[in-house]
Amino acid sequence: MKKITSMILTIGLGSALLLAGCSSGNSKVSDGVNKMLDTTEQLSKAIDSGDQSKVKEVGPKLEDQWSSFEDDVKKDNKDLYEKVEKYLDPTIAGSEAATLDKEALGNLNDKLTDALKELQKETK
């Protein structure tokens, strides 16, 4: 009887650890996407108001936020990874430009936000 109880406890503990490991990667992506969406919202407000110094401050944060979880996205959602990358780099470059092109940067930021929202749906 002790052997059966020990085996059941071992299997249960192993399963719990396995499930915890699976959700932590998903949680990391979900948290990262949420942070990026907050940043794209801040960037959108700065673009709309024409606040170039705020745009230059906020835009580059996207790269650091993305780098913290992009490998997980690349591994699990290659298409969405490529979609985010397609708009991320130009958005960051536009935010660092000497002069603010509100229309172009606003469009890029909107496309990036849409890609992140799509990724957010996939990670729920």
LODRENTOR-528603 format. One record per residue (C-alpha): x, y, z; residue in one letter. Coordinates in Angstrom, 1 decimal. Layout:
REM LODRENTOR-528603
+--------+--------+--------+------+
:     c1 :     c2 :     c3 : code :
+--------+--------+--------+------+
:      X :      Y :      Z :    a :
...
+--------+--------+--------+------+
REM end
This chain:
REM LODRENTOR-528603
+--------+--------+--------+------+
:     c1 :     c2 :     c3 : code :
+--------+--------+--------+------+
:    0.0 :    0.0 :    0.0 :    m :
:    2.9 :    2.4 :    0.8 :    k :
:    4.4 :    1.8 :   -2.6 :    k :
:    1.2 :    2.7 :   -4.4 :    i :
:    0.8 :    5.9 :   -2.3 :    t :
:    4.4 :    6.8 :   -3.0 :    s :
:    4.0 :    6.2 :   -6.7 :    m :
:    0.8 :    8.3 :   -6.9 :    i :
:    2.4 :   11.1 :   -5.0 :    l :
:    5.5 :   11.0 :   -7.2 :    t :
:    3.4 :   11.0 :  -10.4 :    i :
:    1.3 :   13.9 :   -9.0 :    g :
:    4.3 :   15.9 :   -8.0 :    l :
:    6.0 :   15.3 :  -11.4 :    g :
:    2.8 :   16.4 :  -13.2 :    s :
:    2.5 :   19.5 :  -11.1 :    a :
:    6.1 :   20.5 :  -11.9 :    l :
:    5.6 :   19.8 :  -15.6 :    l :
:    2.5 :   21.9 :  -15.7 :    l :
:    4.1 :   24.7 :  -13.7 :    a :
:    7.0 :   24.7 :  -16.2 :    g :
:    4.7 :   25.0 :  -19.2 :    c :
:    2.7 :   27.8 :  -17.8 :    s :
:    5.7 :   29.9 :  -16.7 :    s :
:    6.8 :   30.4 :  -20.3 :    g :
:    3.3 :   31.3 :  -21.3 :    n :
:    3.1 :   33.7 :  -18.4 :    s :
:    6.4 :   35.3 :  -19.3 :    k :
:    5.1 :   35.9 :  -22.9 :    v :
:    1.8 :   37.2 :  -21.6 :    s :
:    3.4 :   39.6 :  -19.1 :    d :
:    5.8 :   40.8 :  -21.8 :    g :
:    3.1 :   41.4 :  -24.3 :    v :
:    1.1 :   43.3 :  -21.7 :    n :
:    4.1 :   45.5 :  -21.0 :    k :
:    4.7 :   46.2 :  -24.7 :    m :
:    1.0 :   47.1 :  -25.2 :    l :
:    1.3 :   49.6 :  -22.4 :    d :
:    4.4 :   51.0 :  -24.0 :    t :
:    2.7 :   51.2 :  -27.5 :    t :
:   -0.2 :   53.1 :  -25.9 :    e :
:    2.2 :   55.6 :  -24.3 :    q :
:    4.0 :   55.9 :  -27.6 :    l :
:    0.7 :   56.5 :  -29.4 :    s :
:   -0.2 :   59.3 :  -27.0 :    k :
:    3.3 :   60.9 :  -27.4 :    a :
:    3.0 :   60.7 :  -31.2 :    i :
:   -0.5 :   62.2 :  -31.3 :    d :
:    0.6 :   65.1 :  -29.1 :    s :
:    3.8 :   65.6 :  -31.1 :    g :
:    6.0 :   65.2 :  -28.0 :    d :
:    9.2 :   64.2 :  -29.7 :    q :
:   11.2 :   63.9 :  -26.5 :    s :
:    8.6 :   61.5 :  -25.0 :    k :
:    8.6 :   59.5 :  -28.3 :    v :
:   12.4 :   59.2 :  -28.1 :    k :
:   12.1 :   58.1 :  -24.4 :    e :
:    9.4 :   55.6 :  -24.8 :    v :
:   10.1 :   54.0 :  -28.3 :    g :
:   13.4 :   52.3 :  -27.4 :    p :
:   11.9 :   50.6 :  -24.4 :    k :
:   10.1 :   48.3 :  -26.8 :    l :
:   13.3 :   46.6 :  -27.8 :    e :
:   14.2 :   45.7 :  -24.2 :    d :
:   10.8 :   44.5 :  -23.4 :    q :
:   10.6 :   42.3 :  -26.6 :    w :
:   14.1 :   40.8 :  -26.0 :    s :
:   13.0 :   39.5 :  -22.6 :    s :
:   10.6 :   37.0 :  -24.2 :    f :
:   11.1 :   37.0 :  -27.9 :    e :
:   12.8 :   33.6 :  -28.0 :    d :
:    9.7 :   31.9 :  -26.5 :    d :
:    7.5 :   33.5 :  -29.1 :    v :
:    9.9 :   32.5 :  -31.9 :    k :
:    9.9 :   28.9 :  -30.7 :    k :
:    6.1 :   28.7 :  -30.2 :    d :
:    4.5 :   31.2 :  -32.7 :    n :
:    6.9 :   31.7 :  -35.6 :    k :
:    4.4 :   33.6 :  -37.7 :    d :
:    3.4 :   36.0 :  -35.0 :    l :
:    7.1 :   36.5 :  -34.1 :    y :
:    7.8 :   37.6 :  -37.7 :    e :
:    4.8 :   39.8 :  -37.7 :    k :
:    5.9 :   41.6 :  -34.5 :    v :
:    9.4 :   41.9 :  -35.8 :    e :
:    8.2 :   43.4 :  -39.1 :    k :
:    6.7 :   46.4 :  -37.3 :    y :
:    8.9 :   46.5 :  -34.2 :    l :
:   12.2 :   47.5 :  -35.7 :    d :
:   10.8 :   50.3 :  -37.9 :    p :
:    8.8 :   51.6 :  -35.0 :    t :
:   11.9 :   51.8 :  -32.8 :    i :
:   13.9 :   53.4 :  -35.6 :    a :
:   11.1 :   56.0 :  -36.3 :    g :
:   11.0 :   56.8 :  -32.6 :    s :
:   14.7 :   57.5 :  -32.6 :    e :
:   14.7 :   59.6 :  -35.8 :    a :
:   15.9 :   63.2 :  -35.7 :    a :
:   12.5 :   64.5 :  -36.8 :    t :
:    9.2 :   63.0 :  -35.9 :    l :
:    7.0 :   61.7 :  -38.8 :    d :
:    3.8 :   61.5 :  -36.9 :    k :
:    1.8 :   59.8 :  -39.7 :    e :
:    4.4 :   57.1 :  -40.5 :    a :
:    5.3 :   56.4 :  -36.9 :    l :
:    1.7 :   56.3 :  -35.9 :    g :
:    0.8 :   53.8 :  -38.6 :    n :
:    3.8 :   51.6 :  -37.6 :    l :
:    2.9 :   51.7 :  -34.0 :    n :
:   -0.7 :   50.8 :  -34.8 :    d :
:    0.4 :   47.8 :  -36.8 :    k :
:    2.7 :   46.8 :  -34.0 :    l :
:   -0.1 :   47.1 :  -31.5 :    t :
:   -2.3 :   44.9 :  -33.7 :    d :
:    0.3 :   42.3 :  -34.0 :    a :
:    0.8 :   42.3 :  -30.2 :    l :
:   -2.9 :   42.0 :  -29.6 :    k :
:   -3.0 :   39.0 :  -31.9 :    e :
:   -0.1 :   37.5 :  -29.9 :    l :
:   -1.9 :   38.3 :  -26.7 :    q :
:   -4.9 :   36.2 :  -27.9 :    k :
:   -2.7 :   33.3 :  -28.7 :    e :
:   -1.1 :   33.2 :  -25.3 :    t :
:   -4.3 :   33.2 :  -23.3 :    k :
+--------+--------+--------+------+
REM end
